[in-house]
Amino acid sequence: MPSDSESRAHAHGTRMFAEAREELNRADAKAQVLLGVAGVGIGAVAGGLLAGNWSPLKLHTALQWLWWVGAGCALGALFCLASAVYPRITKRPLGITYFGDIRRYRSTGEIAEALRGRTDGDLTELAEQIRAVSVIVMRKYLLIRWGFWLLLASIGATVGSAVLQLAF
């Protein structure tokens, strides 16, 4: 029977794990929205370029570099945001702690046996899950931040070059 302090630690860990999973869902939602916005914007620019209505080569020579920097930032933003939403599946030690672990078992009998051997009060497994989800959340937020700032730089550079062109 677990001690009182171990029971409290397990309850606290369970709450932390639930909060980490909720934060993971929020990070995914933010990345998806930003990726969608970036896709619409880049699609509109690509449509104009393909239709032949406009070309960055029509910009004043001194402003073309600004537009191309913005285009490069847009590609960087797409890469960061797509990386944030791309699912990562890692190999882990045997045991069942999340849905990805199931694929390693060949039959429902093997899954049932693995579940029988699992102890629900194991703080080490819970701590591993909290750590794994927290690392994923932090990586996603880092990619979202980079994607956001690159997208903002892209908008500033490309729109700025077009506005400055009007001034010339």
PARO-467196 format. One record per atom (N, C-alpha, C, O): residue in one letter; x, y, z. Coordinates in steps of 0.02 Angstrom, whole numbers, plus 50000, padded with zeros to 5 digits. Layout:
N
AXYZ...
end
This chain:
168
M500424994150000M500005000050000M500445006250000M500905006850041P500325010949954P500735016949949P500655021350011P500115021650042S501195024850029S501175029450086S500745035450068S500565036650010D500575039350120D500155045250110D500515050350066D500215053450022S501175051250077S501535056050036S501595053749963S501565057849917E501655047149953E501685044549884E501005045349850E500975046849791S500465044449887S499795045349859S499685052649840S499405054149787R499915057349882R499855064449866R500285066149805R500075069949762A500885063349803A501325064649746A501015062049681A501055065249629H500705056149685H500385053249625H499795057549604H499695058649544A499405059949651A498835064149634A499065070749602A498785073049553H499595073649631H499865079849603H500155078549533H500055082549487G500505073149526G500785071349460G500245070249408G500325072149350T499705067149428T499145065949383T498845072549360T498675073349301R498775077349406R498525084049387R499015087449339R498805090549290M499665087049355M500165090149312M500155087049242M500225090549192F500075080449239F500045077149174F499445079449134F499495080649074A498865080049167A498265082449133A498365089649108A498165091349052E498675093849149E498815100749128E499295100949069E499215104949023A499805096749070A500285096449015A499935094348950A500085097048897R499485089448955R499115087248895R498665092748869R498605093648808E498345096548914E497925102148893E498355107448858E498155110348807E498945108748885E499395113748855E499625111348786E499725115448741L499725104848779L499915101948714L499355103248663L499495104948606N498735102348683N498175103748638N498135111148619N497995112848562R498265115548668R498265122748653R498825124548605R498725128548559A499415121748615A499975123148570A499815120748499A499945124348451D499525114848493D499335112348427D498825116948393D498885118348334A498345119248431A497825123648403A498135130248379A497965132648325K498585133148418K498915139348398K499325138348334K499285142348288A499695132948332A500105131548272A499665130448211A499835132748156Q499115127048218Q498665125648162Q498365132148135Q498315133048074V498155136548180V497865142948158V498385147048121V498245149648067L498985147748150L499505151648116L499705148548049L499825152148001L499735141948047L499905138647984L499365139847931L499515140947873G498735139747952G498185141247906G498215148347880G498115149447820V498345153147924V498395160147904V498975161047855V498905164347804A499545158047872A500125158547828A499985155347760A500175158047708G499645149747760G499485146347698G499035150547653G499125150747592V498535153747683V498085157947644V498475163847614V498395165447555G498885167147654G499265172847630G499755170947575G499805174347523I500115165547586I500605163447535I500245160947473I500485162047417G499675157747481G499285155547423G499045161447382G499035161047320A498835166847415A498605172847378A499185175947339A499105177847281V499765176347370V500345179247335V500545174647277V500695177047222A500555168147289A500745163347236A500245163747178A500435163347120G499605164547194G499095165247142G499215171347098G499165171047037G499385176947131G499545182947092G500165182147049G500185184546993L500665178747076L501275177547038L501145173046978L501395174246923L500765167746989L500625162946935L500165165846882L500215164046823A499725170346902A499275173446854A499635178646811A499375180746760G500225180546832G500615185346794G500405192546805G500625197046770N499975193746855N499745200546870N500285204746902N500295210946895W500745201546935W501265205146971W501875200846978W501825194746978S502455203946984S503075200246993S503535204447038S503555210547032P503895201247083P504375205147124P504925208147081P505265212747104L505015205747021L505525208446977L505315215346950L505725218946923K504675217146959K504435223746938K504585229046991K504505235046979L504805226847049L504985231547102L505635235147083L506035232647043H505725240947112H506345244647103H506915240147127H506845236447176T507475240347093T508035235947108T508235236347181T508405231247212A508225242247210A508415243147280A507915239947328A508075238847387L507305238347305L506795235447349L506695227947339L506395224547380Q506965225347284Q506875218147272Q507165213847328Q506865208847346W507735215847354W508055211847407W507595211347467W507565206147500L507225216847483L506775216847540L506205211847529L506015208247575W505945211747468W505405206947453W505665199747459W505315195547487W506255198347433W506525191547436W506695189447507W506625183547524V506915194047549V507015192547620V506345190647652V506305185747690G505825194447635G505155192847660G504915185947637G504615182247675A505055184347573A504855177747547A505235172247583A504945167047599G505875173347597G506255168347634G505995167547705G505965161947731C505805173047737C505515172747804C504855168947803C504705165147850A504465169847750A503825166147744A503945158647740A503595154747772L504445156647701L504605149547696L504855146847763L504675141247783G505255150847798G505485148747865G504905148047913G504885143347953A504425152747910A503835152347953A503435146047938A503205142647984L503335144647874L502975138447855L503325132247883L502995127747909F503975132047877F504355126347902F504265125647978F504135120148003C504335131148015C504265130848088C503565128648109C503485124348152L503055131648078L502375130148097L502175123048077L501825119548114A502405120848018A502265113947998A502625109048044A502355103648059S503225110748065S503595106448112S503235106048179S503255100848212A502915111448199A502555111448263A501945106848262A501785103848313V501615106248205V501015102048202V501165094948179V500745090448185Y501765093848152Y501945087148128Y502005082248186Y502365083648234P501655076548182P501695071848239P502375068248241P502635066048190R502635067848301R503265064248312R503115057948352R502785058148404I503365052448328I503275046048362I503965043448380I504385042348337T504065042648444T504725040548467T504705033348493T504185030848513K505285030148491K505335023348519K505495024048593K505925028048612R505145020048633R505235020348705R505305013348732R505165008448697P505505012648795P505565005948824P504885002448825P504365005648822L504904995848830L504284992048832L503854994048891L504114995848944G503214993548883G502734995548933G502174999248898G502265001448841I501614999948931I501055003548902I500925009748944I500695009349001T501065015448915T500925021748949T500545026648904T500275031548929Y500535025448839Y500145029648793Y499985025648730Y500225020148721F499565028648686F499295024948628F499835022248583F499745016948553G500395025648576G500925023448531G501255017048553G501555013448513D501205015448618D501505009248643D501135003048618D501434997648614I500505003648601I500094997948581I500364994648517I500314988648509R500634998548472R500844995948407R501404990748412R501524987148364R501744990448469R502294985748476R502064978648492R502454973848488Y501434977948509Y501164971348528Y500804968248469Y500444971748432R500894961848459R500614958448401R499904955948411R499544954548362S499684955348473S499014952648485S498694956048546S499034959248586T498044955248551T497694958048609T497904954448673T497904957448727G498094948148667G498344944448725G498984947448753G499064948048813E499434949448708E500064952648730E499914959348763E500234961148812I499434963048736I499244969548765I498954968448835I499134972048882A498514963448842A498214961948906A498754960048957A498724962149015E499234956148936E499784954148981E500194960149003E500384960749062A500344964548957A500714970648974A500324975049023A500604978049068L499664975349013L499254979349058L499224976249128L499214979849178R499214969649132R499214966249197R499864967749236R499854968249297G500414968549200G501054969649233G501164976949253G501654978549286R500714981249232R500794988449247R500504989949315R499974987549334T500864994149353T500614996349417T500395003649411T500785007849390D499765005049427D499505011749419D499825016849465D499825022849450G500115014649520G500395019349567G501125020849555G501455023949597D501405018749498D502115019649485D502255026949468D502075029349414L502575030449514L502745037549504L503255038449449L503265043649416T503695033649439T504205034249388T503895034649318T504085038849278E503415030249304E503075030449239E502695036949229E502705039949175L502365039349282L502005045649279L502485051349267L502345055749226A503045051449302A503545056649293A503825056549221A503955061849192E503935050549194E504185050049125E503675053049076E503875056549029Q503045051749087Q502535054549043Q502485062049049Q502425065548998I502515064649111I502495071949120I503085075149085I503005080249051R503665072249093R504265074949061R504215074648985R504365079548951A503995068948958A503945068248886A503465073248856A503615076348805V502885074048886V502385078748860V502635085948868V502535090148823S502955087448923S503215094148934S503755096048883S503765101648859V504185091348866V504695092548815V504365093948747V504575098448711I503855090148731I503495091148668I503165098048667I503205101648616V502845099948722V502515106448725V503015112048717V502895116848680M503585111648751M504095116948746M504375117348675M504485122848650R504485111648643R504725111648574R504215114848527R504395118848484K503575113148537K503055116048495K503015123648505K502975127348456Y503045125948567Y503005133148579Y503615136748551Y503545142448527L504195133748554L504785136848524L504695137648448L504835142848420L504455132248416L504325132548344L503775137648327L503825141048276I503265138048369I502725142848357I502995149948363I502815154248322R503405151248413R503695157948421R504115159848359R504035165348332W504545155348339W504955156748280W504515157848219W504625162448180G504025153548210G503565154248154G503195160848155G503105164048103F502965162848214F502595169148221F503035175048201F502835179248161W503645175348229W504085181048215W504315181048142W504385186348111L504445175148114L504625174948043L504045177047999L504145180447948L503445175148017L502855177147979L502755184747983L502605187947933L502855187448043L502795194748051L503335198348010L503185203447978A503945195848012A504485198847972A504325198247897A504465202847859S504035192747878S503855191747808S503335196847785S503405199847732I502835197847826I502305202647809I502605209647806I502465213447759G503015211347855G503325217947855G503765219147795G503745224447765A504165214147777A504635215047720A504275215247653A504415219547611T503805210647642T503475210347577T502995216247567T502995219447515V502595217647618V502135223347613V502535229847612V502375234447575G503055230147653G503485236147654G503795237547587G503835243347565S504025232347553S504325233447487S503805236047437S503965240247395A503205233447441A502675235747395A502475242947410A502365246847364V502425244747474V502235251547493V502785256447473V502655261847448L503415254447485L503975258847466L504005259647390L504205264947366Q503815254447353Q503805254947280Q503315260447258Q503455264047211L502755260947293L502265266147277L502555273147288L502365277947255A503015273647336A503315280147351A503825282247298A503965288247290F504105277347262F504605279047210F504275281147147F504615282747098
end
